[in-house]
């Protein structure tokens, strides 16, 4: 079912379907308004349980442009025995023997990010019921409908529903496992700040041979060149002033994380830094995620565009705060001689055309981290390893990606861990997103193990 974050009615329909699926599995479930896309909450109370476990996932997805997908529709699941990019053909699921199913991959938008883990939780409860195995903890599930657009309403929603979300521990099943396939536990995630900036010069596009007017694309590119070095290292003044460097314990943890940099370079076709893990977990990023101005390809036109737009994301690390980082960026823009107009609807005076950067959109949330050596975290790690047949877990101080953990750590004051269920390189946010079914089935076992072991 389509649930692209920006398609509000379709997200709502998906949330209502999800609530019904939870009710069918014996959960008290309902759709809850947030001011944006709704959240979906489910609960099962267990007589005599002394702990409550809150599971977070998101049911919204990134957009689904068809370009690059090697199947007719990204919304119609396709099974393959292997990677689509390597030519693995689509397989009729009815022709797959039960014993072979785990070797296949399910291709569809949202398969790994983050609907597969939701399905693992629901199937764990259904299969436990069928086997007569009762959870040993109270179970709460909260499914976010706006994670892929920065969860703009999730903080206020959490604040308004403290009692509903009260728990002893929060587990977030989002993101990819380590590339080794070993169980993976992270104590945190980077925060994220998303910005869209525009620079407008003339009132309209004009012929490049008949007019002489400022080109906003050149001006915007000059600004961007002042913000980061060619390798992407941020140059904004004070950008990293609050960053907490890794502790001795975290450096020891990083030293135990398996990483094959040559293999990664071979896969991606580019060089990666020797301090890859530290850059991924303990440094903020300043990333251009999209640029637009004028026309290219079949629409190429000899015009001077009147507008240039850049979409930027910043991944923030421990001790950084969204508002302070945002102000550092604004201060830098002003220091380059530009005015800053905040808001999509604020007027643009003619005197500022070509000299004003408009902040069209700003959203995101702070980073968060929980120490993995807390007693309750050690219990989770042990339970996850038992669910994986005793395989040693890969422990990450923090994820390189972002999930709104801060709503649980900062607002509710709860220990919060990330337990990825999806396979590494699952192409999340990209064409040919997929989920390995052996990882899905392992996710079901992991959820069942947590529900029985954390009493």
C-alpha positions in Angstrom: 0.0 0.0 0.0 1.4 3.4 -1.0 2.3 5.7 1.9 4.7 8.3 0.6 5.0 10.9 3.4 3.9 13.8 1.2 0.7 11.9 0.1 -1.3 12.6 3.2 -4.5 10.8 2.3 -2.7 7.7 1.2 -0.6 7.7 4.4 -3.8 8.0 6.4 -5.4 5.1 4.5 -2.3 3.0 5.1 -2.4 3.9 8.8 -6.0 2.8 9.1 -5.2 -0.4 7.4 -2.3 -1.0 9.8 -4.6 -0.3 12.8 -7.0 -3.0 11.6 -4.1 -5.4 11.0 -3.0 -4.9 14.6 -6.5 -5.4 16.0 -6.7 -8.6 14.1 -3.7 -9.8 16.1 -5.2 -9.0 19.5 -3.8 -5.5 20.0 -5.8 -2.6 21.2 -5.0 -0.3 18.3 -6.0 3.1 17.0 -5.0 5.9 14.7 -4.0 9.1 16.5 -3.9 12.6 15.1 -0.7 14.5 15.3 -1.3 17.7 13.3 0.4 16.1 10.3 0.2 12.5 9.2 -1.3 10.3 11.9 0.5 8.0 14.2 -0.7 4.4 14.8 -0.6 3.0 18.3 -1.1 -0.5 19.5 -0.9 -2.2 22.9 -1.2 -5.5 24.6 -1.2 -5.7 28.3 0.1 -8.9 29.9 -1.2 -10.0 33.3 1.7 -10.0 35.8 4.2 -8.3 33.5 6.7 -6.1 35.4 8.1 -4.3 32.3 6.7 -2.5 29.3 8.5 -2.5 26.0 7.7 0.2 23.4 8.6 -0.6 19.8 8.9 2.2 17.3 8.8 2.0 13.5 7.6 4.3 10.7 5.1 3.3 8.1 5.6 6.2 5.7 8.1 5.9 2.8 10.2 8.0 0.5 8.7 8.9 -2.9 8.7 6.3 -5.6 9.8 7.8 -8.9 9.8 4.9 -11.5 13.2 5.7 -13.0 15.8 3.1 -12.0 13.4 0.5 -10.8 13.8 -2.9 -12.5 10.2 -3.8 -12.2 6.9 -2.4 -13.6 5.9 -0.7 -10.4 7.8 0.0 -7.2 4.5 -0.5 -5.3 3.9 -4.0 -6.6 6.2 -6.5 -4.7 8.5 -8.6 -6.8 10.5 -11.7 -5.5 14.0 -12.4 -6.8 16.6 -15.0 -6.0 19.5 -12.5 -6.0 20.1 -8.8 -6.9 18.0 -7.1 -9.5 21.0 -5.1 -10.7 22.9 -8.4 -11.4 20.1 -9.7 -13.6 18.2 -11.9 -11.1 14.8 -12.4 -12.7 11.4 -11.9 -11.0 10.0 -15.1 -9.6 6.3 -16.1 -9.1 6.0 -16.5 -5.3 3.6 -19.4 -5.8 6.4 -21.3 -7.5 8.8 -20.8 -4.6 9.0 -23.8 -2.2 8.6 -22.9 1.5 12.1 -24.2 2.2 13.6 -21.9 -0.4 11.7 -18.7 0.4 14.2 -17.4 2.9 16.9 -17.2 0.1 14.8 -14.7 -1.8 14.5 -10.9 -1.7 11.3 -8.9 -1.7 11.6 -5.8 -3.9 9.2 -2.8 -3.3 9.3 0.7 -1.9 9.2 0.4 1.9 10.1 -3.3 2.0 13.1 -2.6 4.2 12.4 1.0 5.3 10.4 0.4 7.4 7.5 -1.8 6.7 9.3 -5.1 6.8 10.2 -4.6 10.5 6.6 -3.7 11.3 5.5 -7.0 9.7 8.1 -8.8 11.7 6.6 -7.5 15.0 3.0 -8.4 14.0 3.9 -11.8 12.7 5.9 -12.5 15.9 2.8 -11.8 18.0 0.6 -13.9 15.7 3.0 -16.9 15.6 3.5 -16.7 19.4 -0.3 -16.8 19.9 -0.6 -19.8 17.5 2.1 -21.6 19.5 0.6 -20.7 22.9 3.6 -18.5 23.9 2.6 -15.4 25.8 4.8 -12.3 25.9 6.5 -11.8 29.3 6.3 -8.0 28.9 3.6 -5.4 28.1 3.9 -4.5 24.5 3.3 -1.1 23.0 3.9 -0.2 19.3 4.0 3.3 18.0 4.3 3.8 14.2 5.3 7.2 12.9 3.7 8.5 9.7 6.2 11.3 9.0 9.7 9.9 9.7 10.8 10.3 6.1 10.1 14.0 6.2 11.8 14.7 9.5 9.0 13.7 12.0 7.9 17.4 12.3 5.0 16.5 14.7 6.4 13.6 16.5 8.0 15.6 19.3 4.8 17.5 20.2 2.9 14.2 19.8 5.2 12.5 22.3 4.9 15.4 24.7 1.1 15.2 24.6 0.9 11.4 25.0 3.5 10.8 27.8 1.2 8.4 29.7 0.2 6.5 26.5 3.9 6.0 25.6 5.1 5.3 29.1 7.5 2.3 29.1 10.7 0.9 30.6 12.6 0.7 27.3 12.2 1.8 23.7 13.5 -0.3 20.8 13.6 1.2 17.3 13.7 -1.3 14.4 14.9 0.9 11.6 18.0 1.1 9.4 20.3 -1.7 8.0 22.2 -4.4 9.9 26.0 -4.5 9.7 27.2 -5.8 6.4 28.3 -9.0 8.0 24.7 -9.9 8.7 25.4 -10.2 12.4 22.9 -8.9 14.9 23.4 -5.2 15.3 22.6 -2.9 18.2 23.1 0.9 18.2 23.0 3.2 21.2 21.9 6.2 19.2 21.4 8.0 15.9 22.5 11.3 14.4 20.0 14.1 14.3 19.0 15.7 11.0 18.3 19.2 9.7 16.8 19.5 6.3 16.8 22.9 4.5 15.6 24.1 1.1 17.1 27.4 0.0 16.2 29.4 -3.1 17.8 32.4 -4.8 15.7 34.4 -7.2 16.9 37.1 -9.6 14.7 38.3 -12.5 11.0 37.8 -12.3 11.1 35.2 -15.1 13.5 33.1 -17.3 15.0 35.2 -20.1 16.8 34.5 -23.4 20.5 34.2 -22.8 21.4 36.0 -26.0 18.9 38.9 -25.7 19.3 39.9 -22.1 22.1 40.6 -19.6 20.8 39.9 -16.1 22.2 38.1 -13.0 22.2 34.3 -13.1 21.1 33.0 -9.7 22.7 29.6 -10.4 26.2 31.1 -10.4 25.5 33.1 -7.3 24.1 30.0 -5.4 27.0 27.8 -6.5 29.4 30.4 -5.2 27.6 30.4 -1.9 27.7 26.6 -1.7 31.5 26.6 -2.5 32.0 28.8 0.5 30.1 26.3 2.8 32.2 23.2 2.2 35.5 22.0 0.8 35.5 19.9 -2.4 35.6 16.7 -0.3 32.4 17.9 1.5 34.1 18.9 4.8 32.1 21.8 6.3 33.7 25.2 6.3 30.9 27.0 8.2 32.3 28.9 11.2 31.6 27.1 14.5 29.9 24.2 12.8 31.5 21.6 15.0 32.1 23.6 18.2 29.7 21.5 20.4 30.7 18.1 19.0 31.5 15.4 21.6 34.5 13.3 20.4 34.4 9.6 21.0 35.2 8.4 24.5 37.8 5.7 25.2 35.0 3.1 25.5 33.5 4.2 22.2 36.9 4.1 20.4 37.3 0.5 21.8 33.8 -0.3 20.5 34.6 1.1 17.0 37.8 -0.9 16.9 35.7 -4.1 17.2 33.4 -3.1 14.3 34.2 -5.2 11.2 34.8 -2.9 8.2 36.3 -3.7 4.8 37.2 -0.4 3.3 38.7 -1.8 0.1 35.6 -3.8 -0.6 33.4 -0.8 0.1 35.6 1.3 -2.3 35.3 -1.4 -5.0 31.5 -1.5 -4.6 31.1 2.2 -4.8 33.9 3.0 -7.2 35.2 5.9 -5.1 37.8 6.3 -2.3 36.5 6.5 1.3 38.4 8.1 4.2 40.6 5.9 6.5 38.7 7.3 9.5 35.4 6.2 7.9 33.7 5.0 11.1 34.6 8.0 13.1 33.4 10.3 10.4 30.2 8.3 10.2 29.4 8.4 13.9 31.1 11.4 15.5 31.2 14.2 12.9 28.4 16.2 11.4 27.8 16.3 7.7 26.7 19.1 5.3 25.3 17.4 2.2 23.8 18.8 -1.0 21.0 16.3 -1.7 19.5 18.2 -4.7 20.2 21.1 -7.0 17.8 22.6 -9.5 18.0 25.6 -11.9 17.1 25.9 -15.6 16.8 22.9 -17.9 18.9 19.9 -18.9 18.5 16.9 -21.2 15.7 17.0 -23.8 14.4 20.2 -22.2 17.7 22.1 -22.5 17.1 25.7 -23.3 19.3 28.7 -23.9 17.9 30.8 -21.1 19.1 32.6 -18.0 17.1 30.9 -15.2 15.4 33.3 -12.8 15.6 30.9 -9.8 18.1 28.4 -8.3 17.3 26.0 -5.6 19.3 23.7 -3.3 18.2 21.1 -0.9 20.6 20.5 2.0 20.7 18.0 4.8 22.9 18.1 7.9 23.5 15.1 10.1 24.2 16.2 13.6 26.0 14.4 16.4 25.9 14.3 20.2 25.7 17.7 21.9 24.7 19.6 18.7 21.3 21.2 18.6 19.2 21.8 15.5 18.5 25.5 16.2 22.1 26.4 16.9 23.3 24.6 13.8 20.7 26.3 11.7 21.7 29.7 13.0 25.3 29.0 12.2 24.3 28.3 8.6 22.2 31.5 8.4 25.1 33.5 9.9 27.4 32.1 7.3 25.0 33.0 4.5 24.8 36.6 5.7 28.6 36.8 6.1 28.8 36.1 2.3 26.8 39.2 1.6 23.3 37.8 1.2 20.2 38.7 3.0 18.2 35.9 4.5 14.4 35.6 4.1 12.8 33.0 6.3 9.6 31.5 5.1 8.1 30.6 1.8 5.5 33.3 1.8 7.5 36.3 2.9 7.7 39.0 0.2 10.9 39.5 -1.9 11.5 43.2 -2.5 12.9 44.1 -5.9 15.9 45.6 -4.2 16.9 42.1 -2.9 16.5 40.2 -6.1 19.7 38.2 -6.7 20.9 39.1 -3.2 18.5 37.2 -0.9 18.5 33.6 0.1 15.0 32.4 1.0 14.7 29.5 3.5 11.7 27.8 1.9 11.7 24.8 4.3 13.4 23.8 7.5 12.7 20.7 9.5 14.5 18.0 11.6 15.4 17.0 15.1 18.3 16.6 17.5 20.7 13.6 17.9 20.3 11.2 20.8 22.3 8.5 22.4 22.0 5.9 25.1 25.0 4.2 26.8 25.2 0.5 25.7 26.7 -0.5 29.1 23.5 0.2 31.0 22.1 -3.0 32.7 18.9 -2.9 30.7 20.9 -2.4 27.4 23.1 -5.4 28.3 19.9 -7.5 28.7 18.7 -6.4 25.3 22.1 -7.3 23.7 22.1 -10.7 25.3 18.5 -11.4 24.2 19.3 -10.3 20.6 22.3 -12.6 20.5 20.3 -15.6 21.8 17.7 -14.9 19.1 20.5 -15.1 16.6 21.7 -18.5 17.9 24.4 -17.0 20.1 26.0 -15.0 17.3 28.0 -12.0 18.7 26.3 -8.6 18.1 28.0 -5.7 16.4 27.7 -2.8 18.8 27.6 0.7 17.3 27.9 3.8 19.5 25.5 5.5 17.1 24.1 5.1 13.6 25.2 7.3 10.8 21.6 7.8 9.8 18.8 9.6 11.7 15.7 8.4 13.6 13.8 10.6 16.1 15.2 8.9 19.1 15.3 12.2 20.9 11.6 12.1 21.4 12.1 9.1 23.7 15.4 10.0 25.3 14.9 13.8 25.8 11.1 14.0 26.3 10.3 10.7 28.0 13.7 10.1 29.5 13.8 6.5 28.4 16.7 4.3 27.4 16.4 3.8 23.6 18.2 1.4 21.3 18.2 0.8 17.6 17.9 -2.8 16.4 18.1 -2.9 12.6 16.3 -5.8 11.0 16.9 -5.1 7.3 19.9 -6.3 5.4 22.8 -4.0 4.6 22.8 -2.3 1.2 19.0 -2.8 0.9 18.8 0.3 -1.4 16.6 2.2 1.0 15.7 5.6 -0.3 16.8 4.4 -3.8 15.4 2.5 -6.7 15.3 -1.3 -6.2 14.8 -1.2 -2.4 14.5 -4.7 -1.1 14.4 -6.9 2.0 16.1 -10.3 2.2 13.5 -12.7 3.5 16.0 -14.5 5.8 16.4 -11.1 7.6 12.6 -10.7 7.8 12.3 -14.2 9.3 15.2 -13.5 11.7 13.4 -10.3 12.7 10.3 -12.3 13.7 12.5 -14.5 15.8 14.3 -11.5 17.4 11.0 -9.8 18.3 9.7 -13.0 19.8 12.9 -13.5 21.8 12.7 -9.9 23.1 9.1 -10.3 24.2 9.9 -13.5 26.1 13.4 -12.7 27.5 13.1 -9.2 28.8 10.8 -10.0 31.8 
